[in-house]
Amino acid sequence: MPEPIKLDDFMDWIAERSPEQTEFHQTVHEVVQSVLPCVNDNPDYLRARILYRLVEPDRIVSFRVAWADDRNDVQVNRGYRVQFCNAIGPYKGGLRFHSSVTESILKFLGFEQIFKNALTGLPMGGAKGGSDFDPRGRSSGEIMRFCQSFMTELYRHIGPDVDVPAGDIGVGEAEIGYLFGQYKRITGHFNGTLTGKGLEFGGSCMRPEATGYGAVYFLEDMLHSRDDAIEGRSVVVSGAGNVATHAAEKILHRGGKVLTLSDSGGFLHDEDGLTEEKIAWVRKHKARHGASLADYVGEFGGEWHEDKKPWGVDCDVALPCATQDELGQEDAKRLANNGCIAVVEGANRPLTIDAFQVVKDADVLFGPGKAANAGGVAMSGLEMSQNSARLSRSAEDLRTALRQIMRDIHNTCAEHGEGKQGVDYAKGANVAGFRKVADALLAFGVV
Ligand code: NDP
């Protein structure tokens, strides 16, 4: 029997190989902690050094993106694609345009994506990409020229059977349109190389809604397992983008009350609760990069809290849907002390490790992002198959498919996370996703 792996030794090895990549270290720590017992119990995994191979991306492409702004001044940004693992399908994962983007952040997101994609049950590998370009305050002409320059390099590394990017923070339908237009222009191919496309050119119904709706479906299934429901529950949501507004909308459909939204300038507290009309206004308003959520107060009332986060507001459920590390230890204590019964990650790893520990110790139901927000990539997977088959499916059909996929993900996590103290969904998501990918890697031999 090969020597078992010790968590501390493994993390020292990671830190030495990827110094200063703290976001990446944190996510590796979280996953490895969960899967280590199953690795150490399996001599084949140990002998094949599966864990050591999985934390090393297949490749990272980094490139210059030069473009001219509206004053004709030349701007230079850096573009990336982290192709982490294609053991179970073509690389798949979003593109993020935000000033905070670094290799460490994209490695953390790409690593998470491997297990998330495996959980969907669809054949997709893990990847992530993006740029430190900040679209806020940029005109649509500037965004278009940036996207065209970005794709002029990226196109060599992607393709429908190779790597299929999608949107993420700062990359919505407009940016995907510019990127696809340039891809098609350079290659001459009309295919499913990008997902999140407009409906007129191969996009899938339900893709915009899928992540936010999916997170609420996951919440619904978690509550259902405790004979509870969303109806009548008060919910605090962070973010005001794609995931947040669709999660808020689905909470309303289920009879819950949404009290907050937020953006990088602060948070909005509307004690009367959001309505579909208010959410539609936010979506339209925030579609302009750089528009502030604070303008909501002039339109509908409520209170604006500059530079604050919404976690001090009394609620039954918290749905962090903005960005990573947006909910810290003190925030988690406040939520738990105020009687919050569930926290579900609409964003990718919005809870810090300390916050996660508080939530766990307080026996608050916790839906991890790699499971709860997998609805978006699942719908992207269905967009890929529609593009390959040159077919399109109806919204109703896809809504039913999304609901079923999220139920399956919930049940898979519950099965693999079952323990003496109830279900640990975070552990269940890691173990189930890992097993599938590890077994595929074993089958390929040493590659
Ligand atoms: P959007 O760009 O549509 O919205 C992001 C929202 O988060 C905006 O309201 C933005 O505010 C806010 N935000 C961004 N960075 C910060 C920050 N540092 N501090 C406070 N607020 C911030 O992105 P999405 O809704 O698509 O993505 C949100 C999260 O969900 C991300 O973690 C993403 O990785 C994850 N995710 C998204 C999926 C999708 O399908 N879109 C799929 C799975 C996960 P402002 O407008 O002021 O910048």
Boltz pocket constraint, residues with backbone or C-beta under 6 A from the ligand:
constraints:
  - pocket:
      binder: B
      contacts: [[A, 167], [A, 168], [A, 169], [A, 170], [A, 171], [A, 207], [A, 208], [A, 211], [A, 239], [A, 240], [A, 241], [A, 242], [A, 243], [A, 244], [A, 262], [A, 263], [A, 264], [A, 265], [A, 286], [A, 290], [A, 291], [A, 321], [A, 322], [A, 323], [A, 324], [A, 326], [A, 346], [A, 347], [A, 348], [A, 349], [A, 373], [A, 374], [A, 376], [A, 377]]
      max_distance: 6.0
